[in-house]
Amino acid sequence: MSAVDDRKPGGAPASTAASVVLERCDELATYTSLPGGLIERVYLSPQHAAVNSRTGQWMRAAGLTTWQDSAGNQCARLEGHRAGLPALLLASHLDTVPSAGRYDGILGVLIALAVAERINAGVAPADRPVALEVLAFGDEEGTRFGTTLLGSRAVAGTWDPDWWSLEDADGVTLHDAYLAFGLDPATVGDAARAPVELVGYLEAHIEQGPVLDEAGLPLGVVTSIAGARRFQIVVEGAAGHSGTPWARRRDALAGASEAVLAIERIARGEAGHSSGLIATVGHLAVFPDAVNVIAGRVEFSLDLRGEFDDARDAAWLGIKAAMTAMSERRGLRVTWQQTHSAPAAHCSERMRRVVAAGIRATERAGADPAAPPELFSMAGHDAMALAAVTEIGMLFVRCAGGVSHHPDESVTEADIARAVDALEASVLELFEQYRSEPGVEGTAS
């Protein structure tokens, strides 16, 4: 089926749907806490409330039943052939990093909504063997409270009560932010879905990498999502005058610099550890931070990711050993605290086949029948959280240069048209499977 095929069974043609999606991305970009056209929208903020409200209006206009759940996620549902059937979830997130682009997460929500609108218009209720839900998660990035996937973890039923004491930069706890947003912390568990309530999860997302762009391809199938561990690391020495002789120095910054280079070396596979890892030191603070004073303390972050948890964890053991040896040699003290841990999430074989079938359905007649490209995601996604409760699948959309988490995020209308078509075809493929599989819960009678 062509990306600009107007012969849809209902709903907007692909070209029109893509135009609406992009217009809505532009509109949601105006809901921001930053001046000068920059975008930042964090969990439980006034901007979060505003985008939930606006997205809810679009959901209702598409004929869906809407609600905001007990974790602040904006939700919508299209029933199947009868009320109460298990649901296929289509979802992504509406929150952003600071100085964000306008497509990371947001595009996935709006593509999902465009697909649900088409299904509602083009597939009779009697032909819907399961329900369809669109979820707009309130927190994937973790920008405000430092812990990612809060919205989707609530839906997956993996909420950690220890999170209530997390504080934002202004000292506001997550617990108090819930109250200020009009949510009841005691009911956060009501957002959780049981496995029997779901038939799967599909997420469209820009590729946060250049593979599709460099290959000249609009869409790809995600195979798995990297498992991530994050640490706060502190190197302590002794502050002193910059004239202190070399033999008397206990320079925390020099030690931290050596540790950062060791992290890079180990993650790149240059020290006997597995490759396929990514390690990022994105934050570093030096104390007392004076030009003529030896640093007495350095704090830095580590984000360690890998396709396989055992390789990632082996690299962390190597990093710890390297930092310990460095500290002993330099007379320093190194401590670390893990602040985040998420296992690698693998898209199920079934969902990978469904997404691939959806992509193939968008190809023009006579196109190369080669299988759609398969990609591993080093970036984390809400699908990781939902993997704890149902099968997951992901569709990657080409993003120019692979640029993400930056105002220069860029997609084309033609690619979005293909993505809407592909996700719709994936949903219809799942519908057909559930209609034809006897004994599968949700199958129409």
C-alpha positions as CSV (number, residue, x, y, z in Angstrom):
1,M,0.0,0.0,0.0
2,S,1.4,3.4,-0.9
3,A,2.2,5.9,1.8
4,V,-0.1,8.3,0.0
5,D,-2.8,5.8,-0.8
6,D,-6.2,7.6,-0.4
7,R,-8.2,4.4,-0.5
8,K,-8.4,3.9,3.3
9,P,-11.5,2.0,4.6
10,G,-12.1,5.1,6.8
11,G,-10.5,8.0,8.4
12,A,-8.0,10.5,6.9
13,P,-5.8,9.5,3.9
14,A,-2.2,9.0,4.9
15,S,-1.0,12.3,3.5
16,T,-3.7,14.2,5.5
17,A,-3.1,12.2,8.6
18,A,0.7,12.9,8.5
19,S,0.0,16.6,8.1
20,V,-2.3,16.6,11.1
21,V,0.3,14.7,13.2
22,L,3.0,17.3,12.4
23,E,0.7,20.2,13.0
24,R,-0.2,18.8,16.4
25,C,3.5,18.2,17.2
26,D,4.0,21.9,16.5
27,E,1.1,22.9,18.7
28,L,2.3,20.8,21.6
29,A,5.7,22.3,21.3
30,T,4.2,25.6,22.5
31,Y,3.4,24.1,25.9
32,T,6.8,24.7,27.5
33,S,8.3,26.2,30.6
34,L,11.3,27.7,28.7
35,P,11.4,31.0,26.8
36,G,12.6,31.7,23.3
37,G,10.9,28.8,21.6
38,L,12.8,26.2,23.6
39,I,10.9,23.2,24.8
40,E,10.8,21.7,28.3
41,R,7.8,19.9,29.7
42,V,8.2,17.9,32.9
43,Y,6.1,15.5,34.9
44,L,3.3,16.9,37.0
45,S,3.9,20.5,35.8
46,P,1.3,23.0,34.5
47,Q,2.5,22.2,31.0
48,H,1.9,18.5,31.6
49,A,-1.7,19.3,32.6
50,A,-2.1,21.4,29.5
51,V,-0.9,18.8,27.0
52,N,-3.0,16.1,28.7
53,S,-6.0,18.4,28.3
54,R,-5.3,19.2,24.7
55,T,-4.5,15.6,23.7
56,G,-7.7,14.5,25.5
57,Q,-9.7,16.8,23.3
58,W,-8.1,15.2,20.2
59,M,-8.8,11.8,21.6
60,R,-12.5,12.5,22.1
61,A,-12.8,14.1,18.7
62,A,-11.5,10.8,17.3
63,G,-14.4,9.0,19.0
64,L,-12.5,7.5,21.9
65,T,-13.4,7.4,25.6
66,T,-10.8,9.3,27.6
67,W,-9.6,9.5,31.2
68,Q,-6.5,10.6,33.1
69,D,-5.2,7.7,35.2
70,S,-4.0,7.8,38.8
71,A,-0.4,8.4,37.7
72,G,-1.2,11.4,35.4
73,N,-1.1,9.5,32.1
74,Q,-3.7,10.6,29.5
75,C,-5.6,7.6,28.3
76,A,-8.2,6.7,25.6
77,R,-10.0,3.6,24.6
78,L,-11.8,2.2,21.6
79,E,-13.9,-0.8,22.5
80,G,-13.9,-4.1,20.6
81,H,-16.9,-6.1,19.6
82,R,-18.1,-6.0,23.2
83,A,-17.1,-4.0,26.3
84,G,-14.4,-5.1,28.6
85,L,-12.2,-7.0,26.1
86,P,-8.4,-7.0,26.7
87,A,-6.6,-4.2,24.9
88,L,-3.8,-3.6,22.5
89,L,-1.9,-0.6,23.8
90,L,-0.5,2.1,21.4
91,A,1.6,4.5,23.4
92,S,4.5,6.8,23.9
93,H,5.2,9.9,26.1
94,L,4.5,13.6,26.2
95,D,7.2,14.8,28.6
96,T,10.6,16.1,27.4
97,V,14.2,16.7,28.3
98,P,15.4,20.4,28.6
99,S,15.8,22.2,25.3
100,A,14.1,19.2,23.6
101,G,13.0,18.5,20.1
102,R,9.3,18.3,19.3
103,Y,9.1,14.6,18.1
104,D,10.8,12.4,20.8
105,G,7.8,10.6,22.4
106,I,5.2,13.1,21.2
107,L,5.3,11.8,17.6
108,G,4.5,8.3,18.9
109,V,1.5,9.4,20.8
110,L,0.1,11.3,17.8
111,I,0.8,8.6,15.3
112,A,-1.0,6.2,17.7
113,L,-4.0,8.6,17.9
114,A,-4.1,8.9,14.1
115,V,-4.2,5.1,13.8
116,A,-7.0,4.7,16.5
117,E,-9.0,7.3,14.6
118,R,-8.7,5.4,11.4
119,I,-9.6,2.1,13.1
120,N,-12.7,3.7,14.6
121,A,-13.8,5.1,11.3
122,G,-12.8,2.1,9.1
123,V,-13.3,-1.0,11.2
124,A,-16.8,-1.9,12.4
125,P,-17.0,-2.7,16.1
126,A,-18.1,-6.3,15.2
127,D,-14.7,-6.7,13.5
128,R,-12.6,-5.6,16.4
129,P,-11.6,-8.8,18.3
130,V,-9.8,-6.7,21.0
131,A,-10.0,-3.2,22.4
132,L,-7.5,-0.5,21.3
133,E,-6.1,2.0,23.7
134,V,-3.9,5.0,23.2
135,L,-1.7,6.1,26.2
136,A,0.2,9.3,26.5
137,F,2.6,8.7,29.4
138,G,3.4,11.6,31.6
139,D,7.0,10.8,32.5
140,E,9.5,8.8,30.4
141,E,12.5,11.1,30.5
142,G,12.9,11.4,34.3
143,T,13.8,15.1,33.9
144,R,12.1,16.4,37.0
145,F,12.7,13.7,39.6
146,G,15.7,11.8,38.1
147,T,14.0,8.4,37.8
148,T,12.8,7.5,34.3
149,L,9.6,5.8,33.1
150,L,7.4,6.8,36.0
151,G,4.3,6.9,33.9
152,S,4.7,3.6,32.2
153,R,6.0,1.9,35.3
154,A,2.8,2.8,37.1
155,V,0.8,1.2,34.2
156,A,3.1,-1.9,34.4
157,G,2.5,-2.2,38.1
158,T,6.2,-1.8,39.0
159,W,5.9,1.4,41.0
160,D,8.4,1.7,43.8
161,P,7.1,3.4,47.0
162,D,10.7,4.7,47.7
163,W,10.1,7.1,44.8
164,W,7.7,9.2,46.9
165,S,10.7,10.9,48.6
166,L,12.4,11.9,45.4
167,E,12.9,15.6,45.1
168,D,13.1,18.0,42.1
169,A,15.6,20.9,41.8
170,D,13.3,23.0,44.0
171,G,13.1,20.5,46.8
172,V,9.5,19.4,46.0
173,T,9.0,15.7,46.6
174,L,7.2,13.5,44.2
175,H,4.6,12.9,46.8
176,D,3.8,16.6,47.1
177,A,3.9,17.1,43.4
178,Y,1.2,14.4,43.1
179,L,-1.0,16.3,45.5
180,A,-0.4,19.6,43.8
181,F,-1.3,18.0,40.4
182,G,-4.6,16.8,41.9
183,L,-3.6,13.2,42.2
184,D,-3.8,10.9,45.3
185,P,-0.5,9.1,45.9
186,A,-2.5,6.4,47.7
187,T,-4.2,5.4,44.5
188,V,-1.2,5.2,42.1
189,G,-1.7,1.4,42.1
190,D,-5.0,1.9,40.3
191,A,-3.1,2.7,37.1
192,A,-1.6,-0.8,36.9
193,R,-2.8,-3.2,34.3
194,A,-2.9,-6.9,34.7
195,P,-1.5,-9.2,32.0
196,V,-5.0,-10.6,31.3
197,E,-6.2,-7.1,30.5
198,L,-3.7,-6.7,27.6
199,V,-2.8,-8.4,24.3
200,G,0.3,-6.4,23.6
201,Y,2.0,-3.0,23.3
202,L,3.2,-1.2,20.2
203,E,5.2,2.0,20.2
204,A,6.2,4.2,17.3
205,H,9.3,6.4,18.0
206,I,11.9,8.3,16.2
207,E,15.2,6.4,15.8
208,Q,17.7,8.1,18.2
209,G,20.5,7.2,15.9
210,P,21.5,7.5,12.2
211,V,21.0,3.9,10.9
212,L,17.8,4.5,9.0
213,D,18.9,7.9,7.7
214,E,22.2,6.6,6.5
215,A,20.5,3.6,4.8
216,G,17.9,5.9,3.1
217,L,15.0,4.0,4.7
218,P,12.0,5.5,6.5
219,L,11.1,2.7,8.9
220,G,12.6,-0.1,10.9
221,V,11.7,-2.9,13.3
222,V,13.2,-2.7,16.8
223,T,14.6,-6.0,18.1
224,S,15.4,-5.0,21.7
225,I,16.0,-2.1,24.0
226,A,19.2,-1.6,26.0
227,G,19.3,-2.4,29.7
228,A,20.5,0.6,31.6
229,R,22.2,1.3,35.0
230,R,22.9,4.7,36.3
231,F,25.3,5.7,39.1
232,Q,26.3,8.8,41.0
233,I,30.1,8.6,41.6
234,V,32.1,10.7,44.1
235,V,35.8,11.0,44.1
236,E,37.3,12.7,47.3
237,G,40.8,13.9,47.8
238,A,42.1,17.0,49.5
239,A,41.7,20.6,48.4
240,G,44.8,22.7,48.4
241,H,46.7,25.6,46.9
242,S,47.7,25.2,43.2
243,G,51.3,25.5,44.2
244,T,51.2,22.3,46.2
245,P,54.1,20.0,45.0
246,W,53.1,16.9,43.0
247,A,54.0,14.4,45.6
248,R,51.7,16.1,48.2
249,R,48.7,16.4,45.9
250,R,45.5,14.4,46.3
251,D,43.7,15.8,43.3
252,A,40.1,14.6,43.0
253,L,39.7,16.0,39.5
254,A,42.8,14.3,38.1
255,G,41.5,11.0,39.6
256,A,38.0,11.6,38.2
257,S,39.4,12.3,34.8
258,E,41.3,9.0,34.9
259,A,38.1,7.2,35.9
260,V,36.1,8.8,33.1
261,L,38.7,7.6,30.5
262,A,38.7,4.1,32.1
263,I,34.9,4.0,31.7
264,E,35.2,4.9,28.0
265,R,37.9,2.3,27.4
266,I,36.1,-0.5,29.2
267,A,32.7,0.2,27.5
268,R,34.3,0.4,24.1
269,G,35.6,-3.1,24.6
270,E,39.3,-2.2,24.8
271,A,39.9,-3.9,28.1
272,G,38.7,-7.4,27.5
273,H,35.0,-6.7,28.0
274,S,32.2,-7.2,25.5
275,S,31.5,-4.5,23.0
276,G,28.0,-3.4,22.2
277,L,28.0,-1.1,25.3
278,I,27.5,2.6,25.7
279,A,28.8,4.6,28.7
280,T,28.1,8.3,29.2
281,V,29.4,10.7,31.8
282,G,26.9,13.5,31.3
283,H,27.3,15.4,34.6
284,L,30.4,16.5,36.5
285,A,30.7,18.9,39.4
286,V,34.0,20.1,40.9
287,F,34.5,21.4,44.4
288,P,35.5,24.0,45.4
289,D,35.7,24.9,41.7
290,A,38.3,27.7,41.9
291,V,41.0,28.3,39.3
292,N,43.9,28.2,41.8
293,V,42.7,25.4,44.1
294,I,43.2,21.7,43.7
295,A,39.9,19.9,43.5
296,G,39.0,18.2,46.8
297,R,35.8,16.5,45.6
298,V,34.3,15.6,42.2
299,E,30.8,14.2,41.6
300,F,29.9,12.7,38.3
301,S,27.2,10.6,36.7
302,L,27.5,7.3,34.8
303,D,24.9,6.0,32.4
304,L,25.8,2.4,31.3
305,R,23.8,0.7,28.6
306,G,24.0,-2.6,26.8
307,E,21.9,-5.0,24.7
308,F,22.6,-7.8,27.2
309,D,22.5,-7.3,30.9
310,D,25.4,-9.7,31.7
311,A,27.8,-7.9,29.4
312,R,26.7,-4.5,30.9
313,D,27.1,-5.8,34.4
314,A,30.6,-7.3,33.7
315,A,31.6,-3.9,32.4
316,W,30.5,-2.3,35.6
317,L,32.6,-4.7,37.6
318,G,35.6,-3.7,35.4
319,I,34.8,0.0,35.9
320,K,34.6,-0.5,39.7
321,A,38.0,-2.3,39.7
322,A,39.6,0.4,37.6
323,M,38.3,3.2,39.9
324,T,39.4,1.3,43.0
325,A,42.9,0.8,41.7
326,M,43.1,4.5,40.7
327,S,42.0,5.7,44.1
328,E,44.5,3.5,45.9
329,R,47.3,4.7,43.6
330,R,46.4,8.4,44.0
331,G,45.4,8.3,47.7
332,L,41.8,9.2,47.0
333,R,38.4,7.8,48.1
334,V,35.8,6.7,45.5
335,T,32.2,5.9,46.4
336,W,29.2,5.2,44.2
337,Q,25.5,4.8,44.4
338,Q,23.2,3.2,41.9
339,T,20.3,5.5,41.1
340,H,18.6,3.6,38.3
341,S,18.4,0.1,36.9
342,A,16.4,-1.4,34.1
343,P,16.9,-4.7,32.5
344,A,17.2,-5.1,28.7
345,A,13.8,-5.5,27.0
346,H,13.4,-7.8,24.0
347,C,10.6,-7.3,21.6
348,S,8.7,-10.5,21.2
349,E,9.0,-12.5,18.0
350,R,5.3,-12.1,17.4
351,M,5.4,-8.4,17.7
352,R,8.5,-8.1,15.6
353,R,6.7,-10.0,12.8
354,V,3.7,-7.8,13.2
355,V,5.7,-4.6,12.9
356,A,7.6,-6.0,9.9
357,A,4.3,-6.9,8.2
358,G,3.0,-3.4,8.8
359,I,6.1,-1.9,7.2
360,R,5.9,-4.2,4.2
361,A,2.2,-3.2,3.7
362,T,3.3,0.4,3.0
363,E,5.6,-0.5,0.2
364,R,4.6,0.4,-3.3
365,A,3.8,-2.3,-5.9
366,G,7.0,-3.6,-7.4
367,A,9.2,-2.4,-4.5
368,D,12.2,-4.4,-3.3
369,P,10.7,-7.3,-1.2
370,A,13.7,-7.3,1.2
371,A,12.8,-7.6,4.9
372,P,12.6,-4.3,6.8
373,P,15.7,-3.4,8.7
374,E,16.0,-4.6,12.3
375,L,17.6,-2.2,14.8
376,F,18.7,-2.4,18.4
377,S,17.8,0.6,20.5
378,M,20.5,2.0,22.9
379,A,17.9,4.6,24.0
380,G,15.4,3.7,26.6
381,H,11.6,3.7,25.9
382,D,8.3,3.2,27.7
383,A,8.1,-0.2,26.0
384,M,10.8,-1.3,28.5
385,A,8.4,-0.9,31.4
386,L,5.5,-2.5,29.6
387,A,7.6,-5.6,28.9
388,A,7.0,-6.6,32.5
389,V,3.3,-7.1,31.8
390,T,2.8,-7.9,28.1
391,E,4.5,-8.5,24.7
392,I,6.1,-5.4,23.2
393,G,6.9,-4.2,19.7
394,M,8.4,-1.0,18.4
395,L,8.5,0.8,15.1
396,F,11.4,3.2,14.4
397,V,10.9,6.3,12.2
398,R,13.8,7.9,10.5
399,C,15.0,11.1,12.1
400,A,17.5,13.3,10.2
401,G,21.0,12.5,11.2
402,G,19.7,10.5,14.2
403,V,19.6,13.8,16.1
404,S,17.4,13.5,19.2
405,H,17.0,15.3,22.6
406,H,17.8,18.5,20.7
407,P,15.8,21.3,18.9
408,D,17.2,20.0,15.6
409,E,15.1,16.8,15.6
410,S,13.7,16.6,12.1
411,V,11.3,14.2,10.3
412,T,9.5,14.4,7.0
413,E,5.8,14.3,6.2
414,A,6.3,11.4,3.8
415,D,8.0,9.3,6.5
416,I,5.2,10.1,9.0
417,A,2.6,9.1,6.4
418,R,4.4,5.7,6.0
419,A,4.6,5.3,9.8
420,V,0.9,5.9,10.2
421,D,0.1,3.4,7.5
422,A,2.6,0.9,9.0
423,L,1.3,1.1,12.5
424,E,-2.3,0.8,11.3
425,A,-1.4,-2.3,9.2
426,S,0.3,-3.8,12.3
427,V,-2.9,-3.3,14.3
428,L,-5.0,-4.8,11.5
429,E,-2.6,-7.8,11.3
430,L,-3.0,-8.4,15.1
431,F,-6.8,-8.1,14.7
432,E,-6.6,-10.8,12.0
433,Q,-4.5,-13.0,14.2
434,Y,-7.0,-12.7,17.1
435,R,-9.9,-13.4,14.8
436,S,-8.3,-16.6,13.5
437,E,-6.8,-18.0,16.6
438,P,-9.4,-20.2,18.5
439,G,-9.3,-20.0,22.2
440,V,-7.4,-16.7,22.4
441,E,-9.0,-14.4,24.9
442,G,-10.5,-11.5,23.0
443,T,-11.3,-13.4,19.9
444,A,-14.7,-12.4,18.5
445,S,-17.4,-15.0,18.8
